[in-house]
Structure formats: C-alpha cells, structure tokens
Amino acid sequence: MRPLRICLYTSTYTPTVGGQEEVVDRQAQFLCARGHQVVVVAPRVRHRDNRLDRPFRVVRFAKPTSQRYGVSQVALYLALVRLRWGMDLLHAHGLYPAGFVASQFARLWPVPLVLTAHGGDIDPAEEVRTRPLFARRLARTLARADAVTAISTAIHREYRTLGVAEERIFDVANGVEVAAFRAPPPAPYPRPYCLALGLFFRKKGFDVLIAAWARLDPALRARVDLVIAGAGQEEGALRRQVAAAGLEKNISFPGLVRGLEKVAWLAHAEVVVVPSRREPFGLVVAEALAAGRPVVASRVGGICDMVRDGVEGLLVEPEQPDALAAGLARLLADAPLRGRLATAAAQRAVAYDWARLLPGYEAVYQRLVEER
C-alpha cells in the first residue's frame, strides 16, 4: 500500500506503564518501519521525563482536568497535526475521552477514523458506561467510527452490545515480542517462586492471590515463595494483608519490573499467576506464554482467548481464593504437568507475536483508505 500519514491519538502513553502504552508504541514503530509517516498525540505525564528516542513524532498535550468540559480542547492538537504534517487516517486508542475527541474532530475535518477499546473505556462496570453523559458520548463516538479493532473476544462482544455492526469490527489482539524471551537473563531470585505482576489496582485481584497463598499447605509454602512485582495505589493495603497473614518471609514485592528484568522474572517462575477480577486482554498472560511458563489465571475476559484450561494453564473462577489455591497446589505438586503446560504455552505464544499481529492494523487502514 502507499505510504500514509497516520495519527495515533492515545489517552495514555509512556512513560506511564501498561498494556495500552505498549500497544501504541509498538504499533507506531511498526508503521514507521513500513514506510508510513506517524505522529503520536498523547498526554504529558507530570513530574516525569517525557522525552523519547523514537523514529516518529510525539506531540504532547496537558491532560484536561475536566472530562465533562475540557476534553474537546485536545482537538486543537489534532488540528495542529493535520495542518502541519497532514493526516490520511486517525486512530484513537481509548474510547473515552480520546475516541470521543477524535470522533468530533473527524466530523469537522473528514478523515477515516479507527477506534480501539482497551478495557476500562468499554467495561460495563466502569464510569464510561454507568454515567449517563459518558454513556451518551460513548454511543455517539462508536456510531461515527469507520472501524473499531477488538483486542479480545470479550471486547468484540461489548462492541456488539453497544450496537457496532459486525462488518465494522476487526479483531487485532495485543501481543508480545516472542524473540525477547528466547535467551533470558539469569534467575533474579535465589529460591523457587510463583510470580504475579502488574499494576496494583483492585481489578487485578492481588488481594485474592494473597488470600489464596495463605490457604496453601505450609509445607508447600516452605518450598516455594510468592513474588508480586509491580506498583500502584493498592500496594500499602497488599503489604498490610501480607503482614496480617504472617507471610512476610514468604511473599516479596520487588517493585515494578520492565524490559530484560521482567523477562528474567517470567522465564524462571515455576508458575505465573493472574488473579484478575476483570481483564480485557491480559498482557502478562501473553508474556507468560512467550516465556514458556504455565499459568494459573482467572476465567475472565481476554485470558480465555489465550489460555485453554488444562492445556496452557489452569483457569479458575475470579474472586475465589479456595479455587485459586487449589489450582496453585495442583501445579506445584505435579512437575510433569507443569512441563506439559509450559511446552503448550510456548507453542501458543506464536499466535500472539507482534510480528503476526501488527500487520492487522495496516490491513484495516488500507481497506478504509481504499473505500474513501
């Protein structure tokens, strides 16, 4: 296809850490390598170094303080991009506020519009669906999109629930760089361990994991530690829960891990645990598969796309410490089973390699541009 001038507008971006930030960054780098001109429009992260060494432009804006009245001000930055560098297509990551602003802009400055939901911007339990003003804006936003991409079957279903026609939904999952896990660094921890990692928010279910760990046979806990890597607003509460259970010597918090350090933690774990209450995709699951590690995870959202119960891992119902403890105990007591699941996990990871997935975005763009 001919080179396009593509604007990626995102509601969150590096140096903030998370799945959406990773997707936008990978997508922009892929598109640049394919010869497209890419501009990323993203909020400035306060009190952090926002400078990046990337082969594409990044236009930063001050994040509006009011979602009700301030979000449309960001449309001025989209106009700046269009006037200065041109814009053949606009792709907004995050339905609200980014998608809402993008849809208003595309109505005034006609340009093909692609939207991608990443979870909290479409989850029925979140404010964007429960507050009438936001729900109305979300409906208008989706109605104006030329195409939407679904990172998981769960997100695809929500689009349909909200009235998006099937022919406007394109399935493009999130992914990982599988090659990065082929030669991991040495083990970062001196004892066998189970690993959980992510941002410390309630929906991630780390409190459920700690409750499950306390239910394990003490003889089993004496052989294997639990490592919970990450950071966030729930860290204090999680540490207090560990102390109250008397598990400080058996559960450790190494902080937020990234890059090769994260690869090492994943690659050497006995089991990777994902106890989420809600998970639209589940990037840590894809990373565990790439590392060839068996998974014990909640049967929610995008996790069910990646992990087949008894094949790549074990699935348990969310918010059930007893069921989670039983799954962990089963895997930790059965080395041959862990080995079989690990082998299947590594094979499954190929389907979630960025090299396979990122061309899906380009295919969507080509179709929309040709239709215009």
Backbone torsions as a table, in degrees:
resi	resn	phi	psi	omega
1	MET	NA	158.0	-179.9
2	ARG	-70.4	153.1	177.8
3	PRO	-61.3	137.1	-179.5
4	LEU	-113.8	156.2	172.0
5	ARG	-99.4	105.2	-170.3
6	ILE	-112.4	129.5	173.8
7	CYS	-107.1	121.7	174.3
8	LEU	-102.8	112.9	-179.0
9	TYR	-108.1	121.3	-174.0
10	THR	-128.1	145.8	179.0
11	SER	-80.3	-10.6	177.6
12	THR	-156.9	145.5	-174.2
13	TYR	-157.9	162.3	178.1
14	THR	-53.3	141.0	20.2
15	PRO	-83.5	0.5	171.3
16	THR	-63.3	142.5	-176.0
17	VAL	-103.4	131.8	176.7
18	GLY	168.7	175.0	-176.9
19	GLY	-65.8	-44.3	-179.1
20	GLN	-61.8	-42.4	179.8
21	GLU	-61.2	-40.2	179.3
22	GLU	-65.8	-42.0	-179.0
23	VAL	-61.8	-49.1	-178.0
24	VAL	-61.2	-42.9	-178.7
25	ASP	-65.1	-45.5	178.7
26	ARG	-63.2	-43.2	-178.3
27	GLN	-62.3	-44.6	-179.2
28	ALA	-62.9	-42.3	-179.9
29	GLN	-66.1	-40.2	178.0
30	PHE	-61.9	-46.8	-177.7
31	LEU	-63.7	-38.2	176.0
32	CYS	-62.3	-44.2	179.9
33	ALA	-62.8	-26.3	178.6
34	ARG	-84.7	-0.6	175.2
35	GLY	97.8	6.2	179.0
36	HIS	-86.1	153.6	174.2
37	GLN	-91.2	121.5	-173.8
38	VAL	-121.0	135.1	170.0
39	VAL	-125.1	126.5	175.1
40	VAL	-99.3	125.7	175.6
41	VAL	-107.2	119.9	-170.8
42	ALA	-148.0	155.4	178.1
43	PRO	-70.3	146.0	173.6
44	ARG	-75.3	134.0	178.5
45	VAL	-92.5	117.4	-175.6
46	ARG	-67.3	143.1	175.6
47	HIS	62.9	23.0	176.6
48	ARG	-131.4	158.7	176.2
49	ASP	-79.3	111.6	-176.7
50	ASN	-92.3	1.9	-178.1
51	ARG	-73.4	140.7	-178.9
52	LEU	-136.1	146.2	173.0
53	ASP	-103.1	93.0	-176.1
54	ARG	-132.5	157.1	179.5
55	PRO	-83.4	13.7	179.4
56	PHE	-135.1	163.4	179.3
57	ARG	-79.5	143.9	172.8
58	VAL	-124.1	118.8	178.1
59	VAL	-103.8	119.8	-177.0
60	ARG	-100.8	146.2	175.2
61	PHE	-132.5	155.1	176.9
62	ALA	-74.7	125.8	-176.3
63	LYS	-64.4	126.5	-180.0
64	PRO	-59.9	145.1	-179.4
65	THR	-84.2	-17.7	-179.4
66	SER	-122.3	118.4	175.8
67	GLN	-72.0	-26.2	-176.4
68	ARG	-72.6	-42.3	-172.8
69	TYR	-118.2	-20.8	-169.1
70	GLY	-94.6	-15.8	-169.8
71	VAL	-65.1	-31.7	-176.0
72	SER	-68.1	-17.3	176.8
73	GLN	-60.5	-27.4	-178.5
74	VAL	-67.3	-23.0	178.3
75	ALA	-57.5	-25.3	178.0
76	LEU	-63.6	-35.7	178.7
77	TYR	-70.2	-35.9	175.7
78	LEU	-65.5	-38.4	176.5
79	ALA	-63.4	-39.1	177.9
80	LEU	-60.4	-45.3	179.7
81	VAL	-60.7	-45.9	-177.8
82	ARG	-62.9	-42.5	-177.5
83	LEU	-72.6	-36.3	-174.6
84	ARG	-85.3	-40.5	-172.6
85	TRP	-121.9	-7.4	-177.4
86	GLY	83.3	159.9	-177.5
87	MET	-153.9	110.6	176.1
88	ASP	-90.0	-21.6	-177.1
89	LEU	-159.6	142.9	178.9
90	LEU	-119.2	126.1	179.4
91	HIS	-122.0	115.6	-179.5
92	ALA	-102.5	127.7	175.3
93	HIS	-100.3	118.6	-173.1
94	GLY	101.8	117.4	-175.4
95	LEU	-72.5	-32.8	-179.9
96	TYR	-145.8	125.8	9.2
97	PRO	-89.0	-15.1	-171.7
98	ALA	-58.4	-48.0	-178.4
99	GLY	-63.4	-38.0	178.5
100	PHE	-61.9	-48.1	178.7
101	VAL	-62.7	-44.4	-179.2
102	ALA	-61.6	-38.6	-179.4
103	SER	-68.0	-36.2	175.5
104	GLN	-65.1	-43.6	179.9
105	PHE	-62.4	-46.2	-177.6
106	ALA	-65.3	-24.3	176.8
107	ARG	-73.0	-37.1	-179.0
108	LEU	-84.2	-34.7	-179.6
109	TRP	-121.8	85.2	-171.5
110	PRO	-50.8	121.6	179.8
111	VAL	-157.4	141.8	177.5
112	PRO	-55.7	135.2	-175.7
113	LEU	-120.3	125.1	175.1
114	VAL	-115.0	138.2	178.1
115	LEU	-123.1	144.7	174.5
116	THR	-131.6	122.4	173.5
117	ALA	-87.0	143.1	-179.0
118	HIS	-119.3	6.4	173.1
119	GLY	132.1	-77.9	-178.4
120	GLY	-64.4	-18.1	-180.0
121	ASP	-87.9	3.7	179.7
122	ILE	-145.3	-10.2	-178.5
123	ASP	-61.7	130.5	-178.8
124	PRO	-58.4	-24.2	-177.9
125	ALA	-85.5	-9.1	-175.1
126	GLU	-88.8	163.4	-174.9
127	GLU	-58.6	-33.0	-177.3
128	VAL	-64.4	-21.2	177.9
129	ARG	-102.5	-23.9	-173.9
130	THR	-94.6	-25.7	178.5
131	ARG	-88.4	126.3	-174.0
132	PRO	-55.1	-42.8	-178.5
133	LEU	-62.0	-48.3	-178.8
134	PHE	-65.8	-38.7	-179.7
135	ALA	-63.3	-39.9	177.5
136	ARG	-65.0	-43.2	178.7
137	ARG	-63.8	-39.0	179.0
138	LEU	-62.3	-43.2	179.5
139	ALA	-62.1	-44.0	178.9
140	ARG	-64.9	-38.7	-179.8
141	THR	-60.5	-49.8	-178.8
142	LEU	-65.5	-34.6	-179.5
143	ALA	-66.3	-28.3	-177.0
144	ARG	-88.9	-10.2	-176.7
145	ALA	-74.0	140.8	173.6
146	ASP	-77.3	-30.4	178.9
147	ALA	-157.0	152.8	171.3
148	VAL	-128.2	148.7	176.0
149	THR	-112.3	142.4	-177.3
150	ALA	-111.4	123.5	-178.6
151	ILE	-82.1	-10.1	179.4
152	SER	-160.3	167.3	176.2
153	THR	-61.3	-36.2	179.5
154	ALA	-62.6	-42.9	178.3
155	ILE	-67.2	-40.1	177.0
156	HIS	-56.1	-45.3	179.8
157	ARG	-62.1	-39.8	-180.0
158	GLU	-65.8	-39.5	174.9
159	TYR	-55.8	-47.0	-178.4
160	ARG	-64.1	-40.0	177.5
161	THR	-58.9	-35.3	-178.4
162	LEU	-87.1	6.7	171.9
163	GLY	93.6	9.2	178.5
164	VAL	-74.7	129.2	-179.6
165	ALA	-64.8	143.2	-177.5
166	GLU	-55.8	-37.9	-176.8
167	GLU	-70.9	-10.3	177.1
168	ARG	-99.7	2.1	-179.2
169	ILE	-104.5	128.2	178.9
170	PHE	-123.2	127.2	-177.1
171	ASP	-85.5	112.9	174.9
172	VAL	-135.5	101.8	-176.4
173	ALA	-71.9	162.2	168.2
174	ASN	-74.3	167.3	-176.1
175	GLY	-150.6	-170.4	178.7
176	VAL	-141.0	161.7	173.8
177	GLU	-89.8	95.1	-173.5
178	VAL	-59.1	-36.9	-177.8
179	ALA	-60.2	-27.0	-178.6
180	ALA	-65.8	-17.4	-176.8
181	PHE	-99.8	1.1	-174.0
182	ARG	-75.5	-28.4	179.8
183	ALA	-133.0	74.4	-175.0
184	PRO	-70.4	154.8	173.5
185	PRO	-65.3	171.2	179.3
186	PRO	-60.8	162.2	-179.8
187	ALA	-58.7	134.4	-177.2
188	PRO	-89.5	2.3	-171.5
189	TYR	-140.3	141.9	-171.7
190	PRO	-81.0	-13.4	-177.1
191	ARG	-121.4	161.4	171.6
192	PRO	-58.5	143.8	-176.6
193	TYR	-151.0	152.7	165.2
194	CYS	-97.7	146.8	-173.8
195	LEU	-122.1	134.0	166.5
196	ALA	-127.6	140.5	178.8
197	LEU	-148.9	152.9	-179.7
198	GLY	152.2	-176.5	176.9
199	LEU	-80.3	141.8	-173.3
200	PHE	-85.3	79.2	172.5
201	PHE	-118.2	156.2	-175.8
202	ARG	-57.9	-37.5	-176.1
203	LYS	-64.8	-17.2	179.4
204	LYS	-78.5	-15.6	170.5
205	GLY	74.7	22.1	-179.3
206	PHE	-66.3	-27.2	175.4
207	ASP	-65.2	-35.8	176.7
208	VAL	-65.5	-39.8	178.9
209	LEU	-63.1	-43.6	179.7
210	ILE	-63.6	-40.6	176.6
211	ALA	-62.8	-39.1	178.2
212	ALA	-67.0	-41.6	-179.2
213	TRP	-61.6	-37.1	178.6
214	ALA	-65.6	-21.8	-179.2
215	ARG	-85.8	-10.2	-179.4
216	LEU	-69.3	153.5	174.7
217	ASP	-57.3	128.7	179.6
218	PRO	-54.9	-31.5	178.6
219	ALA	-65.7	-34.2	177.7
220	LEU	-71.4	-42.5	178.2
221	ARG	-65.1	-25.7	178.7
222	ALA	-69.3	-22.3	-178.8
223	ARG	-94.6	-26.3	-172.4
224	VAL	-134.7	134.2	175.9
225	ASP	-96.1	166.4	173.4
226	LEU	-114.2	128.4	177.1
227	VAL	-115.0	125.0	178.2
228	ILE	-116.2	103.0	-175.7
229	ALA	-99.3	133.0	178.7
230	GLY	154.1	-166.0	179.5
231	ALA	-160.9	162.8	177.8
232	GLY	148.9	-177.6	-169.7
233	GLN	-67.3	-19.8	-178.0
234	GLU	-92.9	2.7	-172.5
235	GLU	-60.1	-44.2	-179.8
236	GLY	-59.7	-44.6	-179.9
237	ALA	-64.6	-38.7	179.3
238	LEU	-66.1	-42.3	178.9
239	ARG	-64.0	-39.2	177.9
240	ARG	-66.4	-37.1	177.3
241	GLN	-63.4	-40.9	178.0
242	VAL	-63.6	-44.6	-179.4
243	ALA	-64.0	-41.6	-179.3
244	ALA	-63.8	-29.7	178.9
245	ALA	-86.9	-2.8	-179.2
246	GLY	68.5	33.5	-174.0
247	LEU	-112.3	18.5	-176.4
248	GLU	-58.6	-32.2	-178.2
249	LYS	-81.0	-10.6	-174.1
250	ASN	-113.5	-13.7	-179.9
251	ILE	-126.3	127.2	-178.7
252	SER	-123.7	154.6	179.7
253	PHE	-123.7	95.5	-178.2
254	PRO	-80.0	-0.3	-178.5
255	GLY	91.8	-171.3	-179.4
256	LEU	-74.2	129.8	-179.9
257	VAL	-118.0	141.2	-176.9
258	ARG	-141.0	165.3	172.4
259	GLY	58.4	-137.5	-177.3
260	LEU	-65.1	-28.9	177.2
261	GLU	-63.0	-42.5	177.6
262	LYS	-66.1	-40.2	177.2
263	VAL	-56.6	-45.0	-178.7
264	ALA	-63.1	-46.4	-179.9
265	TRP	-60.1	-43.1	-179.3
266	LEU	-67.9	-46.2	-172.0
267	ALA	-64.2	-28.0	-174.7
268	HIS	-104.5	5.7	179.3
269	ALA	-74.1	143.1	172.4
270	GLU	-66.0	-44.7	-179.3
271	VAL	-145.7	142.7	171.6
272	VAL	-103.2	129.0	-174.9
273	VAL	-111.4	130.5	-179.9
274	VAL	-128.9	91.9	-170.9
275	PRO	-93.4	30.0	-170.3
276	SER	-59.2	144.1	169.4
277	ARG	-78.7	-38.7	176.4
278	ARG	-139.0	144.1	-178.8
279	GLU	-156.9	97.5	-178.0
280	PRO	-61.7	-34.1	174.0
281	PHE	-128.9	-71.2	-179.8
282	GLY	105.6	66.6	-176.1
283	LEU	-59.1	-37.7	-178.5
284	VAL	-63.5	-28.6	176.1
285	VAL	-66.7	-46.0	177.7
286	ALA	-61.0	-38.0	178.6
287	GLU	-67.7	-38.7	177.3
288	ALA	-63.5	-41.4	176.9
289	LEU	-60.8	-45.4	179.8
290	ALA	-61.5	-32.6	178.1
291	ALA	-80.3	-5.6	-179.2
292	GLY	69.1	39.3	-178.6
293	ARG	-113.2	138.3	175.6
294	PRO	-68.0	151.1	-173.2
295	VAL	-122.8	140.1	162.8
296	VAL	-115.1	119.3	-170.6
297	ALA	-143.7	161.2	176.1
298	SER	-71.6	145.1	177.5
299	ARG	-84.9	75.3	-178.3
300	VAL	-142.1	150.0	167.6
301	GLY	48.6	-135.9	-175.9
302	GLY	-69.3	-16.5	177.9
303	ILE	-58.2	-37.1	-177.3
304	CYS	-68.0	-20.9	174.4
305	ASP	-71.5	-36.6	-171.1
306	MET	-91.6	-35.9	-173.5
307	VAL	-113.6	121.8	172.7
308	ARG	-96.1	127.6	-175.2
309	ASP	-57.5	123.3	179.8
310	GLY	84.9	0.1	-179.8
311	VAL	-111.3	-65.4	176.4
312	GLU	-97.7	-12.3	-177.8
313	GLY	-179.1	-168.3	177.6
314	LEU	-117.0	134.7	178.1
315	LEU	-107.6	137.1	179.2
316	VAL	-131.1	161.3	179.4
317	GLU	-70.4	143.6	-179.6
318	PRO	-67.8	153.5	176.3
319	GLU	60.6	31.2	178.6
320	GLN	-124.5	87.1	-177.6
321	PRO	-57.1	-36.9	-179.6
322	ASP	-64.3	-43.8	-179.9
323	ALA	-66.7	-38.9	178.5
324	LEU	-65.9	-42.1	178.1
325	ALA	-62.7	-40.0	179.7
326	ALA	-64.4	-40.9	178.0
327	GLY	-64.2	-43.1	178.1
328	LEU	-63.4	-46.6	-178.5
329	ALA	-60.8	-40.2	-179.6
330	ARG	-62.2	-46.6	-178.1
331	LEU	-69.9	-42.4	-177.2
332	LEU	-67.5	-23.6	-179.7
333	ALA	-90.8	-4.7	-171.9
334	ASP	-130.9	87.7	-178.8
335	ALA	-62.5	-42.1	177.3
336	PRO	-59.5	-39.2	178.3
337	LEU	-64.5	-43.8	177.6
338	ARG	-58.3	-40.5	179.9
339	GLY	-64.1	-41.9	179.3
340	ARG	-66.2	-42.6	179.4
341	LEU	-66.2	-37.5	179.5
342	ALA	-63.0	-43.2	178.5
343	THR	-62.2	-45.0	179.2
344	ALA	-66.0	-35.0	179.3
345	ALA	-62.4	-45.3	179.8
346	ALA	-62.5	-37.5	177.8
347	GLN	-68.6	-39.5	-179.8
348	ARG	-65.9	-31.6	-175.5
349	ALA	-59.7	-28.5	-177.9
350	VAL	-56.6	-34.9	-179.1
351	ALA	-69.0	-15.9	-178.0
352	TYR	-114.0	22.5	176.6
353	ASP	-77.5	133.8	178.9
354	TRP	-53.5	-35.4	-177.9
355	ALA	-59.7	-29.1	177.7
356	ARG	-86.0	-32.6	-168.6
357	LEU	-89.0	-40.3	-172.8
358	LEU	-61.1	-34.4	175.8
359	PRO	-58.5	-19.0	178.3
360	GLY	-61.9	-37.1	177.0
361	TYR	-64.7	-44.5	-179.0
362	GLU	-61.6	-37.2	178.7
363	ALA	-64.4	-39.7	176.8
364	VAL	-63.0	-45.3	-179.6
365	TYR	-60.2	-45.2	-178.3
366	GLN	-60.2	-43.2	-179.9
367	ARG	-61.8	-44.9	-177.6
368	LEU	-67.7	-41.5	-179.4
369	VAL	-65.8	-39.4	178.4
370	GLU	-66.5	-34.8	178.8
371	GLU	-67.8	-28.1	178.6
372	ARG	-76.4	NA	NA
